[in-house]
Amino acid sequence: MIIVEGVSKTYANGQPAALDNVSLQIADGSIFGIVGRSGAGKSTLLRCLNLLERPTSGRILLDGQDLTQLSDKQLREQRQRIGMIFQGFNLLHSRNVADNVAVPLEIANVPKAERAARVAELLALVGLSDKAQAFPSQLSGGQKQRVGIARALAARPAYLLSDEATSALDPETTASILELLRDINRQLGVTIVLITHELEVVKAICDSAVSLAEGRVVESGTLVQLQADPSSRLGRSLAPSLQVVRAV
Ligand SMILES: Nc1ncnc2c1ncn2[C@@H]1O[C@H](COP(=O)(O)OP(=O)(O)OP(=O)(O)O)[C@@H](O)[C@H]1O
């Protein structure tokens, strides 16, 4: 479980807080969405979860361990438990697909033969076994994101953070990547935290969501709770689409 406890983040003196006393809990095995307008603090919050950004105050508890109190070595170890995928994929263009996926395994000093077996397993998981030798420039956006997902899962993380991972993709490709993320969540039990500006993404795969405005939590809860609460704006925006049933 991830617990965010009273987290504030100010980037520079005199600037308004990017996060202002944010508290929330992310249950194990869930898919948790972070929504809000541009500048609301979504990326800052996501990056605080693995301490890519260090909170100015507050605590980030990962399975009970406060990340803000760890030494650099302990933090590196904990970060292996948190994979991350990005809107721009962040692949290494001079390396082929298999070698991109192997990066975290190389960093963790996994022996070569074991690395190759793990990479093959990951490429099968994301449906890219036939692209192992291809270079990123030869792939579609959806395929590049699949490589990003395989790389993020290489070290068998318990958590996967997704920073607008489908924003650069067309609707059909978005749907197939969301399906893959849901399969990973269900099959591997990986907890997924995602930022999105598309409420359709939250509707499609999230169990819970938080909305942020000006660095503060406006609402949070499970989708079922939010949808059942008539006073919830987020719940109304996430209402299931009306099905038009036509009599034949
Ligand atoms: N590295 C940084 N240095 C200074 N200010 C920053 C930095 N990163 C973000 N900010 C500021 O913090 C606030 C929150 O930004 P953040 O990127 O977290 O919002 P966001 O909701 O993810 O926005 P977007 O949807 O546009 O990515 C904004 O006012 C932004 O300008």
The ligand as an SDF file (V2000), in Angstrom:
LIG
                    3D

 31 33  0  0  0  0  0  0  0  0999 V2000
   10.5710   21.3780  -11.9990 N   0  0  0  0  0  0  0  0  0  0  0  0
    9.7500   22.3990  -11.6830 C   0  0  0  0  0  0  0  0  0  0  0  0
   10.2440   23.5960  -11.2740 N   0  0  0  0  0  0  0  0  0  0  0  0
    9.4150   24.6100  -10.9400 C   0  0  0  0  0  0  0  0  0  0  0  0
    8.0820   24.5320  -10.9600 N   0  0  0  0  0  0  0  0  0  0  0  0
    7.5300   23.3810  -11.3610 C   0  0  0  0  0  0  0  0  0  0  0  0
    8.3320   22.2470  -11.7390 C   0  0  0  0  0  0  0  0  0  0  0  0
    7.5040   21.2240  -12.0900 N   0  0  0  0  0  0  0  0  0  0  0  0
    6.2490   21.7060  -11.9320 C   0  0  0  0  0  0  0  0  0  0  0  0
    6.2560   22.9770  -11.4970 N   0  0  0  0  0  0  0  0  0  0  0  0
    5.0640   23.8160  -11.1780 C   0  0  0  0  0  0  0  0  0  0  0  0
    4.2770   23.1060  -10.2280 O   0  0  0  0  0  0  0  0  0  0  0  0
    2.8870   23.2180  -10.5470 C   0  0  0  0  0  0  0  0  0  0  0  0
    2.3010   21.8210  -10.7430 C   0  0  0  0  0  0  0  0  0  0  0  0
    2.8790   21.2500  -11.9280 O   0  0  0  0  0  0  0  0  0  0  0  0
    2.6400   19.7500  -12.3860 P   0  0  0  0  0  0  0  0  0  0  0  0
    3.4870   19.5220  -13.5820 O   0  0  0  0  0  0  0  0  0  0  0  0
    2.8000   18.8580  -11.2290 O   0  0  0  0  0  0  0  0  0  0  0  0
    1.0930   19.8110  -12.7880 O   0  0  0  0  0  0  0  0  0  0  0  0
    0.2650   18.8220  -13.7270 P   0  0  0  0  0  0  0  0  0  0  0  0
   -1.0910   18.7480  -13.1190 O   0  0  0  0  0  0  0  0  0  0  0  0
    1.0040   17.5570  -13.9160 O   0  0  0  0  0  0  0  0  0  0  0  0
    0.2140   19.6460  -15.0830 O   0  0  0  0  0  0  0  0  0  0  0  0
    0.2070   19.0860  -16.6130 P   0  0  0  0  0  0  0  0  0  0  0  0
   -1.0920   18.3500  -16.7730 O   0  0  0  0  0  0  0  0  0  0  0  0
    0.2590   20.3470  -17.4130 O   0  0  0  0  0  0  0  0  0  0  0  0
    1.4170   18.2280  -16.7580 O   0  0  0  0  0  0  0  0  0  0  0  0
    2.7880   24.1200  -11.7710 C   0  0  0  0  0  0  0  0  0  0  0  0
    2.5410   25.4230  -11.3440 O   0  0  0  0  0  0  0  0  0  0  0  0
    4.1630   23.9930  -12.3930 C   0  0  0  0  0  0  0  0  0  0  0  0
    4.4820   25.1670  -13.0910 O   0  0  0  0  0  0  0  0  0  0  0  0
  1  2  1  0
  2  3  1  0
  2  7  2  0
  3  4  2  0
  4  5  1  0
  5  6  2  0
  6  7  1  0
  6 10  1  0
  7  8  1  0
  8  9  2  0
  9 10  1  0
 10 11  1  0
 11 12  1  0
 11 30  1  0
 12 13  1  0
 13 14  1  0
 13 28  1  0
 14 15  1  0
 15 16  1  0
 16 17  2  0
 16 18  1  0
 16 19  1  0
 19 20  1  0
 20 21  2  0
 20 22  1  0
 20 23  1  0
 23 24  1  0
 24 25  2  0
 24 26  1  0
 24 27  1  0
 28 29  1  0
 28 30  1  0
 30 31  1  0
M  END
$$$$
